[in-house]
Every structure is written in C-alpha cells, then in structure tokens.
Amino acid sequence: MSETLRPDLAIIADNVAPGSRVLDVGCGDGALMAALRDRAAADARGIEIDAANVASAVGRGLSVVQGDADEDLADYPSDAFDYAILSQTLQTTRAPDKVLDELLRIGRKAFVSFPNFAYWRVRASLMWGGRMPVTRTLPVAWYATPNIHHLTIDDFRAFLKERDIVTEGAWFLNGDRLTSAAAANFRAEHAVFLIRRG
Amino acid sequence: MEHDERFGPARSVTLPGPLALDGGQSLSPVTIAYETYGRLNADGGNAILICHALTGDHHVASTHPRTGKPGWWTRMVGEGKPIDPARHFIICSNVIGSCMGSSGPATAAADGSPYAMRFPVITVRDMVRAQAMLMDHLGVRTLTAVGGSMGGMQVLEWAATYPERVKSAVIIASAARHSAQNIAFHEVGRQAIMADPKWRGGDYYEANDPPAAGLSVARMAAHITYLSEAGLTEKFGRRLQARDAKGFGFDADFQVESYLRHQGISFTDRFDANSYLYITRAMDYFDLAEEHGGRLADAFRGSKTRFCLVSFDTDWLYPTRESRGIVHALNAAGAAASFVELSSPFGHDAFLLDVPELFRVVDGFLKAGGL
C-alpha cells in the first residue's frame, strides 16, 4: 500500500515499534492502521464513529468497530495494547480528560495528535479579524465544526504535568514540515505527542 | 473428489450418534441434510460453513425443492459473490429440529412413527454440535462460519464451543441471547399453532391434516418483526387491496393484510408446525453468556477467531445494541473484532436483501482472512 499518510499519521507510523499491538481510536478509513500492518507488522485494531469509514476499513481487511471514544473504551482491558492512538480526535470528544485516562489505561503508551489553537494564524484571525479561524487544520466554520474542546500545545503540556504523565516524544508540524519545539505553541499548526503513565 | 458421494447439492447423511443434548436427552441416529459447493483445498483452509435462520434450510444457493425458488442467499453465495464456490468450499446444513431433511419432529422415531412432540427439546448449541459431527464426516477440521439471525447465533456458538476450529466468524443481524421481546413474539406464534384444533398435541402427521391456520398466524406475527415500520409504510401504506373503497367487513381490505395472509399461507406449504415450535424454543433458550458463568466475554476468552459483526439500523428484532454488546464482550476478551451498523430500510430482513455495503464488508473481511 503506497498511499500517502497525513503528516501526523506518518510521524506515528514511523515511531511505532514493529510487531506492536495498536488501538487506533478514531481511525477513519484505516489509512494509518493499514500502514502499520503493512510496514510494521502491527496487530492493529480501530474504533471509528462513521459507518461509511468503518465499512471501507473492514472492506480492506482491518479490524475496526463502529463506536466512539467517549463511550466505547471502557470495555478494553488495561494494558491490552502497546500503543493507543488518538489522532485529530481529542478535541472532538465530550470528555477529553477521561478519554486520555482511558487511552493510557488501555495502552502502555499513547500517541495523541491535535490541532494547536494557539497557532499564530488562529491568533491573528481572532485578534485582527475577530472571527473564529478557518485554517488548513481547522477547515470548518464555527457552527459545523466537530471540534468542541479546542486546546493549545501549552494547554496540553500543562495537562500532562498536572497528571504526572510522561512525554516520550513530541513533534510539531507546520503544514507537512516539522518545526522546532521552541515557540511551537505559536508556530505549529498541529502537534503529535507520545506519552505514557508516570 | 468427483466421485465422492459426500459432496454436492442435496446431500444427506445419517450418523450413528448419539448426540448428547443440552436438555439431558440424546439423539441417535442423527440425520443431517446438507449441500456443498466448490472443493476443499489440500490444506483444508477454504471451508466456509453457512448457518441458516429459523425457517431456512440447506438450499443456500440451489433451487428449493418445494417452492422452486432460487436459494435463499444467492446474493452472498455464488460465482463472483463474496462466498464463491470457485475459491471456497461451502457447506450449508439443515439444523436439527427442522423439517427439511435433518432429524426433527417429523422424523420417524425407533418405533417407526414420527417423533412429533417426543422429539427432544434442542438448543442452538445442540444444532452446532450436530454440524460439528457433519464437519468431521466431511473431513473439515477448521472453518469460517457465516450466518444471519439464528444463523448468527450458531456462528457465535461455534466460536464459543469450538474456538480452535473457527478461524473467522461473520455474525449478521443477530444477538447473543433472546430478549424478553424476542421470546414474547415467539410465544405468540407457538400459542397460535397449539390453539389450532388440528395441532392435536403435535400428532397430526398420520392424518396428514396439519395445523396450517395456526402456523400461518405464527408466520404472520413473525413476519411483521422482520420488517420495519418505514418499510411497511413505503410498501403498503394504507392502500386498499384490489378495491376502491373499504368493504366494511373482514376481508383483506388493506394490501398489508393481503400480503401477510399470503406470507402465512405460503409458509405452511414449506414448513412443519412442530419444527416451528422446536426451533423457536431453541432460539428462546439461547443465552451465550449464561453458558459461560454469566459473562459474555468469558465465551471468547483466549479466542484466536477473527470476528465480523454487522447490524442494520432499522432492525428492531435484533437491534444494533445487541451486536454492540457482543462487540464489547469481544473487546474485553481481546478478540479481533470488526463491527459496523449499516443503513437499510428493510429491517431485520436486510441481511437477506440487496445491501451492497454488506457484501463489501463480508468480502473484505473474508479476503483479509486469506479466503
């Protein structure tokens, strides 16, 4: 399979140890799972809310269940996976803190990626335009966006510190290019964190 | 394999048994009617067992001998279909308790008379044990099991009872137990049959005068549960049957009445009332969690089987929450599970009808399992 992965997914795919057991929460049509299966021989499972996406993923041979991050994580046993992955989904959940707790209970480690609401274009849109931002990573108008819990990179860092969660890796993206950790809260459009329980 | 009498359409085998039953009795001998399509690979890895629903039979992709209609799942099984005799060795067997050739209440007992109500009460697990005997007879060791409705219950039971034999399991529009509502509808059907004076305590075979009126009402009540309200409204609405005005009587004024009466009557041509009692009872007794200490997840503990579940959004007989409950148990057990709720206006019957997404999902799932 040679499809091009979204940049945050490519980072995750490059950093999952071969042969791992992986749960992709909000797996979409299974692009990352397929890459992990094909490149890293991972045992990948997925949860996805949209029926058409689930049908596509199952149709390509992936183990995906229709469900949602807020409701359907409780049944998984603790430490069932080497990695739990939540890509571009955290900000859409009703209780992101509980979802993160569940992620770190189910997976020994977790990848979390999210759009950074403190990205400078977002700030500019609010400050100079006085309007909710519509950008590459936040492409939908305020009334239609699935994003209900916006956060910034610094919010996430503070949350991790509060909960004694350990950061094993962090990647910051501007478009499809990596950008440095310095001033990431200002310069990065989105972020990928690899975290584990402290 | 060409000359092997075990393989082909319209087969039947009588195995000595005894088959020990959940109810404490045993069945001996055990006759099983079945069909096979395609050829078993040298490594035996391409066997697919199709499990039929309540009133189904083994004619999954061949003409029904009594009705002359095509097989009941030709949309799923056949050349170029997700389950394809060119690639798969396909087996479909008639469940015990049925009237289509496998041992059931109409079968002659040791004394030469039909069992009738002397036939032992059976369970879904008993049906599956009988199928396992057939698989041994056919030389099938491991298999993929596929079924909808009661067929799905058998697939679940296969995975729980013979985990080492089931590589993949496809469970469509089904449940891991019968709900109070499911039991209630079945009881209406059974009471309709038993209230028919022609039922005679089940001994109607010799007079050849079966309780057709009771069985017909049972089928009518059940048929409503297979459809959705939206489907009924779209198909019939309040339209009148072959008349311009209400008749102010009790003929089938409405199209929906006429349709149900037809469904009921035509069913009595192909199905035995006592079999209907036995098989509905087996379904009502089905509760997979109960068989495993009350925890459904324990039915799948350590399972290497791959599972695929599909439900339909308008199915109120086995609604999505039933499938979701099974998925939660599979996740808790660490089993590989896929699940999707598909959209269809057809209610429970959707699993037998033309739902392209269903075929895509099943095809992809089977291929990913190397089939």
HADDOCK unambig.tbl for C-alpha pairs under 7 A between the chains (distance, minus, plus):
assign (segid A and resid 51 and name CA) (segid B and resid 340 and name CA) 6.17 0.50 0.50
assign (segid A and resid 51 and name CA) (segid B and resid 341 and name CA) 6.45 0.50 0.50
assign (segid A and resid 51 and name CA) (segid B and resid 342 and name CA) 6.75 0.50 0.50
assign (segid A and resid 54 and name CA) (segid B and resid 340 and name CA) 6.28 0.50 0.50
assign (segid A and resid 55 and name CA) (segid B and resid 340 and name CA) 6.67 0.50 0.50
assign (segid A and resid 55 and name CA) (segid B and resid 357 and name CA) 6.93 0.50 0.50
assign (segid A and resid 55 and name CA) (segid B and resid 361 and name CA) 5.77 0.50 0.50
assign (segid A and resid 58 and name CA) (segid B and resid 338 and name CA) 6.79 0.50 0.50
assign (segid A and resid 58 and name CA) (segid B and resid 361 and name CA) 5.72 0.50 0.50
assign (segid A and resid 58 and name CA) (segid B and resid 364 and name CA) 6.17 0.50 0.50
assign (segid A and resid 58 and name CA) (segid B and resid 365 and name CA) 6.02 0.50 0.50
assign (segid A and resid 59 and name CA) (segid B and resid 360 and name CA) 5.73 0.50 0.50
assign (segid A and resid 59 and name CA) (segid B and resid 361 and name CA) 4.63 0.50 0.50
assign (segid A and resid 59 and name CA) (segid B and resid 363 and name CA) 6.75 0.50 0.50
assign (segid A and resid 59 and name CA) (segid B and resid 364 and name CA) 3.85 0.50 0.50
assign (segid A and resid 59 and name CA) (segid B and resid 365 and name CA) 6.07 0.50 0.50
assign (segid A and resid 60 and name CA) (segid B and resid 364 and name CA) 5.35 0.50 0.50
assign (segid A and resid 61 and name CA) (segid B and resid 364 and name CA) 5.21 0.50 0.50
assign (segid A and resid 61 and name CA) (segid B and resid 365 and name CA) 5.07 0.50 0.50
assign (segid A and resid 61 and name CA) (segid B and resid 367 and name CA) 6.98 0.50 0.50
assign (segid A and resid 61 and name CA) (segid B and resid 368 and name CA) 4.47 0.50 0.50
assign (segid A and resid 63 and name CA) (segid B and resid 336 and name CA) 6.31 0.50 0.50
assign (segid A and resid 63 and name CA) (segid B and resid 337 and name CA) 5.58 0.50 0.50
assign (segid A and resid 63 and name CA) (segid B and resid 338 and name CA) 4.71 0.50 0.50
assign (segid A and resid 64 and name CA) (segid B and resid 337 and name CA) 6.77 0.50 0.50
assign (segid A and resid 64 and name CA) (segid B and resid 338 and name CA) 4.57 0.50 0.50
assign (segid A and resid 64 and name CA) (segid B and resid 339 and name CA) 6.39 0.50 0.50
assign (segid A and resid 65 and name CA) (segid B and resid 337 and name CA) 6.74 0.50 0.50
assign (segid A and resid 65 and name CA) (segid B and resid 338 and name CA) 4.65 0.50 0.50
assign (segid A and resid 65 and name CA) (segid B and resid 339 and name CA) 4.28 0.50 0.50
assign (segid A and resid 65 and name CA) (segid B and resid 340 and name CA) 6.21 0.50 0.50
assign (segid A and resid 66 and name CA) (segid B and resid 339 and name CA) 5.64 0.50 0.50
assign (segid A and resid 66 and name CA) (segid B and resid 340 and name CA) 5.22 0.50 0.50
assign (segid A and resid 75 and name CA) (segid B and resid 328 and name CA) 5.80 0.50 0.50
assign (segid A and resid 75 and name CA) (segid B and resid 331 and name CA) 6.39 0.50 0.50
assign (segid A and resid 75 and name CA) (segid B and resid 332 and name CA) 5.24 0.50 0.50
assign (segid A and resid 76 and name CA) (segid B and resid 331 and name CA) 5.50 0.50 0.50
assign (segid A and resid 76 and name CA) (segid B and resid 332 and name CA) 4.85 0.50 0.50
assign (segid A and resid 77 and name CA) (segid B and resid 332 and name CA) 5.69 0.50 0.50
